[in-house]
Amino acid sequence: MEQVSHTPSVAILGAGLIGAGWAALFVHHGANVRVWDPAADALEQLQARMRAPLAQLADVSPDAGPRGTLTLCASLSDAVRDADLIQENAPESIPVKHALYAQIEPLMAAGAVLASSTSALTWSDLGPGLQDPSKLITAHPFNPPHLVPLVEIYGTDPARLARAEAIYRSADRVPVRLKKDATGHIANRLASALWREAVHMVQDGIADVEAIDAALVNGPGLRWSVLGAQMAYHLGGGAGGMAGYLAHLGPSQERRWAALGSPTLSADVQNALVAGVAREVGGRSIRELEDARDKALIAVLRARKVAPHV
């Protein structure tokens, strides 16, 4: 497993929600961070937007060591020059990203990694934007990126993948490598499958939005915070493990799969989802909900630091 041998130099391109989270994360973990955004007001607001993430990181990982540096760059070349990792957070538009890559590629240091935070696009969508697509990896974080450790990566250059993984690990992230390019990467495919069935249950009248969310949070969601899907079923097989589960309960699992639905987001279903979430929200603002989410995530992260690893 490759280790970072020097203080990483990280360029953050795009100072919006995700970019600010990345910047706070890398600064907290000692990297030299340079940030560029084509909108001057986004750069002006960046340090204010980083205050809350930096305070949360100090809370959840106070022993990270000395902070790194933050430099706001007026030009793309100043940000990208000599960067080990270039974390791109441009809008989810292939033409926009391709145009940006055409500017970045001539400025990249030899061996530098261009990493896209894309969630909706794939490496195959983005690679044609470079003369040498091997310089690119997709590196999808989960929001908020400074708290949720997962980074899903895919690329074609093993050396660049290894260097990127080492930099992410130095920032206390958990890089997970895809074996092939896939829409939705790994976690969003899992999340989409679960939400599809959650929507189906609303559409089919099995349960209300609030009941479905409560069942998830207080049942499998709690278990999934420490166990993966495959490991959960391995333990579900008792002494026989996964093989025992498949032999004993495999047929019943197939019956459940057959009963899963394929909902449509019709006007009636959308209205039911919106109304159900409104009941759950109970008048709280998005800011209040985000604050509650982040406090809960910090508590979970603290617990995971002292919990046995499965």
C-alpha positions, -999 to +999 in steps of 0.1 A: +000+000+000+016+033-011+023+059+015+026+097+011+063+106+014+059+143+015+033+170+023+007+167-005+000+197-027-037+196-036-055+219-060-092+223-055-111+235-086-145+248-077-152+265-043-189+254-039-203+230-014-182+200-023-150+221-030-152+238+004-156+204+021-126+190+003-105+222+010-113+220+047-105+183+048-071+186+032-061+217+052-071+200+084-049+170+075-019+191+067-019+194+029-009+225+011-042+235-006-046+259-035-082+268-046-095+283-078-130+291-089-140+311-121-164+331-099-146+356-078-173+358-052-170+320-046-134+325-036-143+354-014-168+333+005-147+302+007-130+308+041-163+316+057-178+284+042-149+264+056-153+275+092-180+250+101-163+221+084-130+229+100-146+231+134-163+198+128-130+182+118-113+195+149-141+179+169-140+145+151-102+141+146-084+165+170-051+145+167-047+151+130-015+172+135-007+207+123-030+222+097-019+227+061-019+260+042-047+275+021-040+297-009-067+314-029-057+315-066-068+341-091-057+319-120-062+282-129-024+279-136-015+291-101-038+265-086-027+236-107+010+242-109+030+215-092-001+199-076+001+162-067-037+159-068-061+182-087-096+177-073-121+190-099-156+200-087-170+216-118-208+213-127-220+179-139-218+188-175-196+169-200-189+199-222-180+221-192-156+195-177-140+188-211-134+225-217-118+227-182-097+196-188-083+211-220-070+240-199-057+219-171-038+192-190-010+214-203-005+228-168-003+194-149+030+183-134+044+150-145+026+122-126-001+145-112-036+131-108-067+149-121-095+136-100-132+144-107-157+146-079-184+136-104-214+117-091-235+115-123-208+111-149-184+082-156-147+080-165-158+070-200-178+102-203-149+124-190-118+107-204-122+120-240-117+155-226-079+148-223-053+140-248-040+114-223-071+101-205-049+080-181-042+112-162-078+112-151-095+093-123-131+097-110-131+102-073-166+104-060-170+116-024-202+114-003-217+146+010-205+161+033-170+150+020-152+162+051-172+139+074-182+108+052-149+089+046-158+071+014-141+081-019-150+058-049-123+059-075-118+045-110-090+050-135-067+032-159-033+041-146-024+019-116+004+042-105-019+073-105-046+053-087-021+042-060-008+078-055-044+092-053-054+065-028-023+073-006-033+111-006-069+103+003-058+079+031-035+107+045-067+128+048-084+099+067-105+089+038-114+054+028-107+050-010-126+021-026-115+011-061-140+001-089-129-028-111-148-013-141-164+020-150-201+021-138-228+047-137-235+056-101-202+040-090-208+016-061-226+034-032-251+054-053-261+022-071-268+006-037-286+038-025-306+040-057-317+004-054-329+010-018-347+042-026-364+026-056-380+001-032-387+028-006-406+047-033-424+015-044-437+009-009-451+044-009-467+039-043-481+005-034-495+017-001-473-006+020-462+022+044-459+059+048-427+078+041-421+083+079-425+046+087-402+036+059-375+060+070-379+050+107-376+013+097-344+019+078-327+041+105-336+019+134-331-014+116-307-022+088-293+013+087-279+009+122-263-024+113-250-011+079-230+016+098-207-012+109-214-041+084-214-043+047-243-060+029-224-092+022-210-094+058-245-089+073-258-119+054-227-139+063-235-133+100-272-140+092-262-175+083-251-183+119-223-208+123-226-217+086-219-182+074-227-171+039-228-206+026-253-216+053-275-186+046-276-193+009-284-230+015-311-223+041-326-189+031-315-184-005-349-193-019-367-169+004-343-142-006-352-148-043-389-146-034-382-112-018-363-100-049-392-111-071-416-090-050-396-058-053-412-031-073-403-008-102-421+024-093-426+055-115-422+090-102-457+100-113-473+132-101-492+113-074-461+095-061-441+128-061-468+145-041-468+116-016-431+118-012-430+156-008-459+155+017-443+126+037-409+143+040-427+176+050-443+157+079-409+143+089-392+177+087-418+192+110-410+228+100-372+226+104-351+244+078-325+227+055-298+244+076-313+229+108-315+195+092-279+196+079-267+206+114-286+177+130-272+153+104-236+165+108-238+163+146-251+127+143-224+118+118-197+132+142-212+110+170-211+080+147-176+086+136-164+090+172-181+057+181-165+040+151-130+050+162-133+029+194-156+002+180-142-032+169-136-034+132-157-060+114 
